[in-house]
Amino acid sequence: MITRKLGAHGPDVSAQGLGCMGMSEFYGPGDEAQNIATLERALELGITFWDTSDAYGPHTNEELLGRVLQGRRDKVFLATKFGIVRDPNNAAARGVSGRPEYVRQAVEGSLRRLKTDYIDLYYQHRVDREVPIEETVGAMAKLVEEGKVRHLGLSEASAASIARAAKVHPITALQSEYSLWTRDPETTGTLAACREHGIAFVAYSPLGRGFLTGAITKPDDFAEDDYRRHNPRFTGENFTKNLALVEKVKKFAADKGCTPGQLALAWVLSRGPDIVPIPGTKRVKYLEENAGAMDVKLSESELAEIDAVFPPNAAVGDRYQANMMGSINA
Ligand SMILES: NC(=O)c1ccc[n+]([C@@H]2O[C@H](COP(=O)([O-])OP(=O)(O)OC[C@H]3O[C@@H](n4cnc5c(N)ncnc54)[C@H](OP(=O)(O)O)[C@@H]3O)[C@@H](O)[C@H]2O)c1
């Protein structure tokens, strides 16, 4: 397995991780046997940097991983998150908490569901604008002292928050959306802040929530409860305009001899040795295809061509709906 070092403070992990979120929520119906087969295959392939959160399900995604990891916890570098507060009885309800007492309550829940006594990488899922990040990271640092957590991470934190957090405790990884159609970290300063502080950049939704694979051709492809029905990039005219961009990716990939999804992942990998994409899938077939992206190399001239075909900011529509935009880059 090709590996990458997880920032200045972390270990080597598989150069591509596995996003487990869609196994439990957001991207259509899941299936326990299919999920388990995918996780087993990831282990066989050496894709052992797994990503979950207490918010996914809510809670059931961690339980799934807990079941699969029984007896082989040491095979996986396990990342989970806290801070998006959800109510299992009300799927739409969302809050953000970075209060120190909440951090402690959350970690105990995650450890129980994951059936483990340590978490390799513990992220604050969203920065709480009401709680100074020093207080939240201070509480997270205590978990490291106690051996419950090995490394600290942040998700969708701004450059300023990253700098403040890094003064309290070394931060191993920042997780934010990054892909051909979401290049914000290049301009918001977050990627630069990571590099300044020796923090790995973990790219989530590197396949544009599936759109960049070319497999999604009409909004009706989604199940009724699929989150993407509400995401601005997947709705109305935006969908059609973004599809035209993906058509160009498809053509480029065909000429290159890879799939569009592999091209999208190879592009993320090409952006620096400190970047680790975590494509999500619940299917063995996609997992295997995505793993193949680690062998796709893009030359400088091909990268320039991709920039011309899919320029930064070319995608139409915000990456989240309005009520969720406020919690990103906080
Ligand atoms: N920190 C955060 O706030 C945050 C936010 C979002 C996601 N994440 C993490 O990042 C991970 C990855 O992001 P993501 O799942 O949102 O988006 P993604 O990896 O860009 O795309 C996932 C979607 O692409 C589909 N797909 C995957 N490989 C494919 C292939 N080879 N061909 C066709 N379709 C393919 C999947 O289908 P199937 O579902 O059918 O397999 C799924 O619908 C998540 O699982 C989660 O762990 C974190």
The ligand as a Gaussian input file, in Angstrom:
#p B3LYP/6-31G(d) Opt

LIG

0 1
 N      -15.786000      16.606000       7.894000
 C      -16.926000      16.762000       7.272000
 O      -17.680000      17.686000       7.530000
 C      -17.331000      15.749000       6.232000
 C      -18.375000      16.037000       5.337000
 C      -18.686000      15.083000       4.362000
 C      -17.974000      13.894000       4.308000
 N      -16.989000      13.631000       5.206000
 C      -16.218000      12.381000       5.189000
 O      -15.605000      12.234000       3.923000
 C      -15.960000      10.987000       3.344000
 C      -16.001000      11.113000       1.833000
 O      -16.877000      12.130000       1.402000
 P      -18.297000      11.840000       0.729000
 O      -18.674000      10.421000       0.988000
 O      -19.162000      12.951000       1.157000
 O      -18.084000      12.106000      -0.805000
 P      -17.266000      11.438000      -2.004000
 O      -16.241000      10.533000      -1.520000
 O      -16.875000      12.598000      -2.847000
 O      -18.423000      10.656000      -2.776000
 C      -19.160000       9.624000      -2.226000
 C      -20.220000       9.224000      -3.215000
 O      -19.601000       8.800000      -4.414000
 C      -20.037000       7.516000      -4.788000
 N      -18.883000       6.808000      -5.350000
 C      -17.731000       6.487000      -4.688000
 N      -16.877000       5.889000      -5.530000
 C      -17.499000       5.804000      -6.725000
 C      -17.132000       5.284000      -7.991000
 N      -15.925000       4.747000      -8.177000
 N      -18.035000       5.362000      -9.010000
 C      -19.249000       5.941000      -8.822000
 N      -19.649000       6.473000      -7.653000
 C      -18.785000       6.395000      -6.611000
 C      -20.542000       6.869000      -3.536000
 O      -21.524000       5.940000      -3.882000
 P      -22.030000       4.775000      -2.891000
 O      -22.533000       5.485000      -1.663000
 O      -23.115000       4.146000      -3.690000
 O      -20.904000       3.890000      -2.621000
 C      -21.095000       8.073000      -2.763000
 O      -22.411000       8.338000      -3.164000
 C      -17.307000      10.658000       4.003000
 O      -17.605000       9.290000       3.921000
 C      -17.085000      11.142000       5.415000
 O      -16.387000      10.164000       6.155000
 C      -16.651000      14.567000       6.155000

